[in-house]
Structures are given as C-alpha cells and as structure tokens.
C-alpha cells in the first residue's frame, strides 16, 4: 500500500527553463553545460556564478540568460490540482535538482510551498539525482519505506535509480499518462 508520492519539479510541475533555453540556442545538456547545472544544483557555485559561467560559455549576456529563465515560469496548474487531491490521502514530497535561490521563490510566488510535506532541494543537501542517497533522504524525511513510495520524474535515469531502492517510479510524459499510471497502481487520480 502506497503512503507517499514524490514529485520532481522542473519538467513535471514546472517547465524546465534550462532545457528550453539550451534547445532554443542549439546547445546540448552535456559536457560543460551539464557540469554547470550539476555545480549549481549541488551548491558548489552560486546562482549568480551559474549565470556568469553560462554567459561566458554561450557568448550571451547574463541579462539575456536571466530573462529566459525568469520569463519561463510555467506551472502546470492541472498537475498542481492533482497533487492537492493526492495530498488528502498521501504524504507528498518534492525532490528537485535545483538551486534553492531559484526554486524557493517560484514555490512562494505560486503559493505551492506548503503543498509538500517534505521538500528536498539538491543545493540544500549537496546531493543530486540520480544519487540513491537523495532518494533515501527523501523517503526517510517522509517517514515511509521505499516500497510505500511512488516517485515521478521526467528523466529516466532518475526513475531507474529510484527503482533500485524499491521505490515505484513513473517516467513522466504528460498529465494524462501520469493519471493512467497512478490509477493502475491503485492511486485514484482523476
């Protein structure tokens, strides 16, 4: 029986601004672009340093990059409504590879900070997905066992890692598919 549902943020609840920016400018999330993302997500560099280094790497101004990140705050309100419904019967977790300087204001701005029983942001704990330790920490903070947990993420390497711990994982594609998969698990999602 499931007791908790954990959601990724970027690419699930909110559009992934970094991926959209990379795609728009013909860059791939590999090499130095992936390294920069990992460094800010682990809090090895500040959010400001991330923009500075990204500017040097891409030859775009910091202002242009920041504008793309801050203009692209797109919350999936239908998914938020589903989370609110699930919260009536399940513990709800947030597990995101992100800079807390970027993510926390988005949660506050959209009034969803209180939606989660536990929120684990990689930059605050110094661990990023798919490291199994961040899943263990999240499950522990929720007070549930891995087998009692469903994890939803848009990256298959993260869902694969969660599965190695006995967590049921759903590779997120869209809301309709998510609802169908949750219903198959016996989690009512309408």
SULQUI-V353663 format. One record per pair of residues at least 12 apart in sequence whose C-alpha atoms are under 6 Angstrom apart, sorted by sequence separation. I is the first residue (numbers start at 0). J is the second residue. If there is no record, write none. Layout:
I;J  I;J
//
This chain:
155;170  151;168  153;170  148;166  149;167  150;168  151;169  152;170  153;171  146;165  149;168  152;171  145;165  146;166  145;166  92;115  91;115  92;116  97;121  98;122  91;116  92;117  93;118  94;119  95;120  96;121  92;118  93;119  129;157  96;127  129;160  16;68  16;71  40;96  40;97  40;98  14;73  39;98  13;73  13;74  12;74  13;75  12;75  41;121  42;122  40;121  41;122  40;122  41;125  41;126  3;89  5;91  7;93  2;89  3;90  4;91  5;92  6;93  7;94  8;95  3;91  5;93  7;95  10;153  4;148  2;147  3;148  4;149  5;150  6;151  7;152  1;147  4;150  0;147  1;148
//
